[in-house]
Amino acid sequence: MSWNDETYLVGEKVKVEGEKTPGVVTRVDIKKGVIFVLHKRMRELPYPFPEAINNGLIKPEVEKK
């Protein structure tokens, strides 16, 4: 896997709208347009990529490098 602009979020904490605690991005599937976030109690949920980030559903806690 190449670490380019789309995958800089892998392993970073994110705030998800409607969730009390932050989650961690586990993987980004660019071809399918999905980003997976691991929440508390090992719940891994898919979100549309990049729409979820652009619309503010997922807010990264880091600045883009």
Secondary structure, DSSP 8 states (H G I E B T S, - for coil): ----GGGTTTT-EEEETT-SS-EEEEEEETTTTEEEEEEGGGEEEEEETTHHHHTTSEEESS---
